[in-house]
Amino acid sequence: EYHDPMSKHVRIFCIAAPYPHKNLLIIPEVAKLLQNNDPHRVYRFVLTLPDDGPIVRQFWNIVDKYGVKDMIENAGILKLHECPRFYAESDILFLPTLLETFSATYPEAMVMTKPIVTTDLDFAHDICGDAAAYYSPFSAQDAARTIEKVASDTTYRESLIENGQKRLAFFPTPEEKYHQMITWITEVAALEKQG
């Protein structure tokens, strides 16, 4: 019999430092909505927060306000070599970010075959294409709905993962990135000389 690993327990990995643009303060409300809207599953958000700081304190205050402390697990700041284990133990990557230049988190999730739920913003689409489920950036309701859809719809979830695998082929290797950077710097330098 096929067993859906997300039938009962859903671990949602949210690897991010507590910067304002990462929008982590939306998570407690998303957790509460999931608890209310989908009581058949146990959702748990795994975060990577430091012990203290203004946003961290604010975060835990909001967690208390919504009464979702049992739905939040803080792994603390992870070292690079620890990250794969946390991806492996998770079911979904959730990145509520409002601004990125380039996040390694998206391709990491693709490599680790995890479905991505993130903000419906241009930078996320540029990196993820059809390998992510998108939600309206400031809507906890939409975020919760999107997470629930990924958790409950196996076919949809598997298509996101498969699209992520295909997408990985299009990312430049470190060598290619290096050459792109050198080319760009050379072009900028040439323009500077002309100007």
Secondary structure by P-SEA (a helix, b strand, c coil): ccccccccbbbbbbbccccccccccaaaaaaaaaaaacccbbbbbbbbcccccaaaaaaaaaaaaacccccccccccccccaaaaaaaaccbbbbbcccccccaaaaaaaaabbbbbbcccaaaaacccccccccccccaaaaaaaaaaaaccaaaaaaaaaaaaaaccccccaaaaaaaaaaaaaaaaaaaaac
